[in-house]
Amino acid sequence: MFCRYFCFFSLCLFLQTQRQVEKCSLGHVSSVGGSDAASLPGFENLTMGYNKYLRPYFGGEPVQIAMSLDIASISSISESDMDYTATIYLRQRWTDPRLVFHGNKSFTLDARLVELLWVPDTYIVESKRSFLHDVTVGNRLIRLFSNGTILYALRITTTVACNMDLSKYPMDTQTCRLQLESWGYDENDVIFTWLRGNDSVHGIEKLRLSQYTVEHYYTLVSKSQQETGSYPRLILQFELRRNILYFILETYVPSTLLVMLSWVSFWITLDSVPARTCIGVTTVLSMTTLMIGSRSSLSKTNCFIKAIDVYLGICFTFIFGALVEYAVAHYSSSQKCTAKTPQEGPANELTKEMEEINIAGILSSSITSYKQQISFTSIEISSDNINYSDLTMKTHEKIKCFLRNKMRRIIGYFTIQNPSNVDHYSKLLFPLFFMLVNVFYWAYYLYF
């Protein structure tokens, strides 16, 4: 029994001794590894006396931060939300004297070392939502140069607000901005600059957008005056011109053809009521559907009176005018027909001639007998017996007579003597006015 206990105690003592030896060997290896890591250029500054919470030149001159951009894509431009979504590569360069090391090499470090370094607190002004790509790892780059310069690159997708003026839609040109600003450090701590001016931005001239073409872009350096101080800001401003060809084929050409279709009714006789009514009503309903469809794509911006709305309103007016023209012509024709005598023919004309002869004979005989009975020599005129008030017309009667004559003349001006002439004049006036309106419309929205 004693031998068993002795053997068990010896085995435990051996195992404990073996564990201590392994611990000592592991401690030696780790210390060696630590010395090797500390001997790499620049890493001793990260582990000895470096404070990532303090900016470079803390308490002294501001840090110069130079930026450059690569626009990878602009995926969408929304008129309803008034924003655009872009994927950008943002590169920032600054110098930190605490990270200077000997040599003329540069080292690309693991992106996770960003947590150990001081980096600028740059943010995108007017950004609605943004995210940093993280497939397969966080898309960040840290490169350290021997003179202490740090290159920090990010891949960001952001949705930025862009105030648009849609009064000339779809012949409009929009100006959007991408603004970079320091969140907490004012101009006494950091200074933002573009690395190479306008050449600091790449990729934007190669973009191919569905509805827009990039006209111009340029960079600006500005300051944002806030209550807490004056903060540096960099601005990329670019102009987007909308491609109008799509809207010409989708909206302008169909609406113009509908107007021309409404003119076909002018070549149809007034007696063809179903044909002319069908053309007028069909074109009005088709134009209404086209107007609703054009506004549905911009449902949230209905407060704007756009150029396309003006053109569709003009086309609707001409189409509705063609329908009203037929109603007026047909009504005038029906009124003229009812004013005529129901029986017209040779017998009726002969009766009218006989009546006119009888009336003329009666009038001539009456005048002859009247002349024979009157003898001017036997008439004694006394001025005392004449009542001048009976011979003169009263003033209000003169006014009534004058107004009556004027109304008859005015009504005569608007009375259509020949309803068939309405279609004849409409064939010329409607196309002429439509062409003139188009000239003024396109000249105003394209050149003013």
Secondary structure, 3 states (H helix, E strand, C coil): CHHHHHHHHHHHHHHHHHHHHHHHHHHHHHHHHHHHHHCCCCHHHHHCCCCCCCCCCCCCCCEEEEEEEEEEEEEEEECCCCEEEEEEEEEEEEECHHHCCCCCCEEEECHHHHHHCCCCCEEEECEEEEEECCCCCCCEEEEEECCCEEEEEEEEEEEEECCCCCCCCCCCEEEEEEEEEECCCCCCCEEEEECCHHHHEECHHHCCCCCEEEEEEEEEEEEEEECCEEEEEEEEEEEEEECCHHHHHHHHHHHHHHHHHHHHHHHCCCCCHHHHHHHHHHHHHHHHHHHHHHHHCCHHHCCCCCHHHHHHHHHHHHHHHHHHHHHHHHHHHHHHHHHCCCCCCHHHHHHHHHHHHHHHHHHHHHHHHHHHHCCCCCCCCCHHHCCHHHHCCCHHHHHHHHHHHHHHHHHHHHCCCCCHHHHHHHHHHHHHHHHHHHHHHHHHHHHC
